[in-house]
């Protein structure tokens, strides 16, 4: 089954969101609507499995079988809602990872 061949990237982040991309087998493209973002029920319907809070946010036109997802930093994977403490921790990790000072990414 094609669902077994869905590939998931590692997560990556900026100061606002975490991101990941999902690579679908090209034969699954026939099941997807063209030229628009997918709802959660649509991407889950073709077998994409990820925790709550992820949103298909952009089309990668050169390779439409690659789905681009993001969610706000600090999103609780169980509820899909931003948790202030998780957000604080995620921002600290982001700053530590990139050697940024305290005030350089705060808004």
C-alpha angles and dihedrals in degrees: 000000000000094000088074089061096056108120124209124202124222113265118262129184150198126196092283110031145019117228141197136169128220123208114210125199105261092239089066090065090082088066095053130084113248129240099006141082118268125241119232091256090053097051092042088048092064092049106269107150122194138133123274126288100043117132127193097235109169143024118235096208098187089058111021091180088071111084118201117213135182140172133185116274111263096032111158105233091213098053104021089230127119112256112203093219093048089049091052091050092047092050091049091051091048092050092046092048093053099034093243124162122245098260099038097086103024117110 
